[in-house]
Amino acid sequence: MHIEVAAAQFAPSKGDYAANLETVGRVLGQLEQSGTPPDLVVFPETALTGYFLEGGVGEHALSADRVFTDLLTTYRTHVVRPGAVVDVAIGFYESRNGHCYNSGLYATLTSAQTPDTEPALRHVHRKFFLPTYGVFDEERFVARGRSIAAFDTRLGRIAVLICEDAWHSISGTIAALDGAQIVAVLSASPGREFGSDGIGNLRRWDRLLQALAEEHGIFVVYAGLVGFEGGKGFTGSSSIYDPWGHVMARGSAIEPCIVRARIESSDIGLARRATPLLADLETALSDLVRQLEALGARMDPGGGR
């Protein structure tokens, strides 16, 4: 199965949901006119509001249903070709059950005249690991998600991770064990550790994403914000990795852009047969679960560690 994927990075207008939604619509319209419209477009973390809202998160947080409805309306404004369909992963601040989350939704959008495919909100991932160090202060303003899961789509089984989620190797492992063939990583990563050998966080991202793809035999689509918020510059560099960990496409660190690649789902089986690490992990999983449960019991504050 051939799947056209794209990662679209831009500099959001801080706190301006309507303007950022319009930017997303223009990007989707541009891609629709590209000759080979993508099947999947991944946008960055908090693309609809900007990242550093801090105490303003509650004011700008919306329900996933509201964001899905607005995305569908915007898509149909910019894409009128009968039969047009695209899957989208995008980051936003979510309001749910009295809490705010740093979330990413995955949805199928269709033009108004699409008899064979129904639009649908397919999944919402709530950021599991919240950075609260250095320039980050997420735990003060958003609640932590409680699960990492893959889900079924028309393009296969997919998982969404948000920024620091991907810095913990166990997140990708859980997604792959749950059947993910593609992992969309949404990010807002400020530049740091500048030196003669480049930008430190970008070097780290490249190692992490390569390892995520190679260890589990999956495709990884990474989308990062660009632009400045509060004097902090995001480092973009949206990229696509194949199941061997090779970079298929990479974007600018500073400019808005779209990176694209055609991926072959059959490559997943080829990579996993060549290096069957995921199969080895599945074989040992029950023993690993028992060990993790024992470690959890030892580390529990009530356990007297």
C-alpha positions in Angstrom: 0.0 0.0 0.0 1.4 3.4 -1.0 0.7 6.2 1.5 1.6 9.8 0.8 2.5 11.5 4.0 3.4 15.1 4.8 4.5 17.1 7.9 3.6 20.8 7.8 5.4 23.3 10.1 4.4 26.9 10.6 4.7 29.7 13.2 1.3 30.0 14.9 -0.2 33.3 15.9 -0.1 33.0 19.7 -3.6 32.7 21.1 -5.4 33.3 17.8 -7.3 30.1 17.2 -9.2 31.4 14.2 -6.1 32.6 12.4 -4.2 29.4 13.0 -7.2 27.3 11.9 -7.2 29.4 8.7 -3.5 28.7 8.2 -4.2 24.9 8.5 -6.9 25.2 5.9 -4.7 27.0 3.5 -2.0 24.4 3.9 -4.5 21.6 3.3 -5.8 23.5 0.2 -2.3 24.0 -1.1 -1.6 20.3 -0.7 -4.8 19.3 -2.4 -3.6 21.4 -5.4 -0.2 19.8 -5.4 -1.0 17.1 -8.0 -0.7 14.2 -5.6 -2.6 15.1 -2.5 -1.3 13.5 0.7 -3.2 10.8 2.5 -1.9 12.0 5.9 -0.8 15.4 7.1 0.8 15.9 10.5 0.9 19.3 12.1 2.9 20.3 15.3 2.1 20.3 19.0 -0.3 23.2 20.0 -0.4 24.3 16.3 -3.8 25.9 16.8 -2.8 28.3 19.6 0.9 28.4 20.1 2.7 26.7 22.9 3.7 29.1 25.6 0.2 30.2 26.8 0.9 29.2 30.4 -1.9 30.8 32.5 -3.9 31.4 29.3 -4.3 27.8 28.5 -7.8 27.5 30.2 -9.1 30.5 28.1 -8.0 28.9 24.8 -8.7 25.2 25.5 -11.5 23.7 23.5 -13.2 20.3 23.3 -11.9 17.8 20.8 -15.3 17.7 19.1 -15.3 21.4 18.6 -11.8 21.3 17.1 -12.8 18.4 14.8 -15.9 20.3 13.6 -13.9 23.4 12.9 -11.2 21.5 11.0 -13.9 19.8 8.9 -15.5 23.1 8.1 -12.2 24.7 7.3 -11.2 21.8 5.1 -14.4 22.0 3.1 -13.9 25.7 2.6 -10.5 25.2 1.1 -11.0 21.8 -0.6 -14.0 21.4 -2.9 -12.9 18.6 -5.1 -15.6 15.8 -4.9 -14.1 12.8 -3.2 -11.3 14.6 -1.5 -10.2 12.8 1.7 -7.3 13.5 4.1 -6.3 12.3 7.5 -4.9 14.9 9.9 -3.0 14.8 13.2 -2.7 18.2 15.0 -1.9 19.6 18.4 -4.2 21.8 20.5 -5.1 22.6 24.1 -8.1 20.5 25.1 -10.8 21.2 27.6 -12.3 17.9 29.0 -14.2 17.1 32.2 -12.9 20.2 33.9 -9.3 19.7 33.0 -7.0 21.1 30.4 -4.6 18.9 28.4 -1.9 19.3 25.8 -3.5 17.1 23.2 -3.3 15.8 19.7 -6.3 14.7 17.7 -6.4 12.4 14.7 -9.2 12.9 12.3 -10.4 11.9 8.8 -11.6 15.0 6.8 -13.6 14.8 3.6 -14.9 17.2 1.1 -18.7 17.9 1.1 -19.2 15.4 -1.8 -17.6 12.2 -0.6 -20.0 9.3 -0.7 -17.5 6.5 0.2 -15.8 7.9 3.3 -17.3 9.4 6.4 -15.5 12.2 8.3 -14.6 11.1 11.8 -12.7 12.1 14.9 -10.7 8.8 15.4 -8.5 9.4 18.4 -7.3 12.0 21.0 -3.9 11.5 22.6 -3.2 13.5 25.8 0.4 14.2 26.4 1.7 11.6 28.9 5.0 13.1 29.9 4.8 16.8 30.9 8.2 18.6 31.0 8.5 20.9 34.0 12.2 22.0 33.9 14.2 24.7 32.2 11.9 26.8 30.0 9.0 24.3 30.5 6.3 24.5 33.1 3.6 22.3 31.8 2.5 20.6 35.0 1.4 23.9 36.4 -1.1 24.5 33.5 -2.2 21.1 32.1 -3.2 17.7 33.4 -1.2 14.6 32.4 -2.7 12.1 29.9 -3.0 8.5 31.3 -2.5 6.3 28.2 -0.6 5.7 25.1 -2.5 3.7 22.4 -2.5 2.8 18.7 -5.8 3.0 16.8 -7.2 1.9 13.5 -7.4 4.2 10.5 -8.0 3.8 6.7 -4.2 3.9 6.4 -3.4 1.2 8.9 -2.7 1.3 12.6 -1.3 4.6 13.9 -0.2 6.2 17.2 0.3 9.8 18.2 3.0 11.0 20.6 3.5 14.6 21.8 7.1 16.0 22.2 8.6 14.7 25.4 6.5 11.5 25.1 9.0 10.5 22.3 12.0 11.3 24.6 11.0 8.3 26.7 11.7 5.1 24.7 8.9 3.2 26.5 6.3 5.4 24.8 7.3 4.2 21.3 7.5 0.6 22.6 4.0 0.7 23.9 2.7 2.2 20.6 4.5 -0.5 18.6 3.4 -3.3 20.9 -0.2 -2.0 20.3 0.3 -2.5 16.6 1.3 1.0 15.4 2.8 1.0 11.9 3.1 4.8 11.8 3.8 7.1 14.7 3.0 10.8 14.4 5.2 12.9 16.7 3.9 16.4 17.3 6.4 18.8 18.8 7.1 22.4 19.9 10.9 22.2 20.7 12.7 25.5 21.6 16.3 25.6 20.4 19.0 25.1 23.0 22.6 24.0 23.4 23.9 26.1 20.4 27.4 25.2 19.3 29.8 24.8 16.4 28.3 21.4 15.8 24.7 22.6 15.5 21.7 22.9 17.8 21.7 20.4 20.7 18.0 19.6 20.8 18.0 18.9 17.0 20.9 16.4 17.3 19.0 14.7 20.2 15.7 14.6 18.2 17.5 13.0 15.2 18.9 10.2 17.4 15.6 9.6 19.2 13.5 9.5 16.0 15.9 7.3 14.2 15.9 4.9 17.2 12.1 5.0 17.5 11.7 4.0 13.8 14.6 1.5 13.6 14.0 -0.4 16.9 10.3 -1.1 16.2 10.3 -1.2 12.4 7.8 1.7 12.0 7.5 4.9 10.0 7.8 8.1 12.1 6.4 11.4 10.9 7.7 14.3 13.0 6.2 17.8 12.8 7.7 20.7 14.7 6.7 24.3 15.3 8.8 27.2 14.0 8.8 30.9 15.0 9.3 32.7 18.3 7.2 33.0 21.4 8.4 35.0 24.4 11.9 35.2 23.0 12.2 31.4 22.5 12.7 30.1 19.0 11.2 26.8 17.9 13.4 24.6 15.8 11.0 23.0 13.2 13.0 20.4 11.3 9.9 18.3 10.5 11.1 14.9 9.2 10.0 11.5 8.0 11.8 8.3 8.9 11.5 4.8 7.4 11.4 1.6 9.3 15.2 1.2 9.0 15.7 4.6 10.7 16.7 6.4 7.5 15.6 10.0 7.0 13.3 10.2 4.0 12.7 14.0 4.2 13.6 16.9 6.5 12.5 20.5 6.7 14.0 23.8 7.6 14.9 24.5 11.3 13.5 28.1 11.0 11.2 28.5 8.1 7.6 27.4 7.5 7.6 24.4 5.1 6.0 21.1 4.2 8.0 17.9 3.9 6.6 14.9 2.1 7.4 11.3 1.3 5.7 8.3 -0.2 5.9 5.4 2.2 5.3 1.7 1.4 3.5 -0.3 4.1 5.2 -3.4 2.9 8.6 -2.0 4.1 7.4 -2.5 7.7 7.5 -6.3 7.3 10.8 -6.2 5.4 12.4 -4.2 8.2 11.0 -6.3 11.0 12.1 -9.6 9.3 15.6 -8.2 8.9 15.8 -7.0 12.6 13.1 -8.8 14.6 13.5 -6.7 17.8 9.8 -6.2 18.2 9.1 -9.9 17.8 11.7 -10.6 20.5 10.1 -8.0 22.8 6.7 -9.6 22.3 8.1 -13.0 23.2 9.6 -11.6 26.4 6.7 -9.3 27.3 5.1 -11.3 30.0 8.4 -11.6 32.0 9.0 -7.9 31.4 5.5 -7.0 32.7 6.1 -9.0 35.9 9.4 -7.2 36.4 7.8 -3.8 35.9 5.0 -4.6 38.3 7.7 -5.6 40.9 9.6 -2.4 40.3 6.4 -0.4 40.6 5.6 -2.0 43.9 9.1 -1.2 45.2 8.9 2.4 44.1 5.4 3.1 45.4 5.6 5.6 48.2 3.4 3.4 50.4 5.8 0.5 49.8 8.4 2.0 52.0 11.2 2.3 49.5 
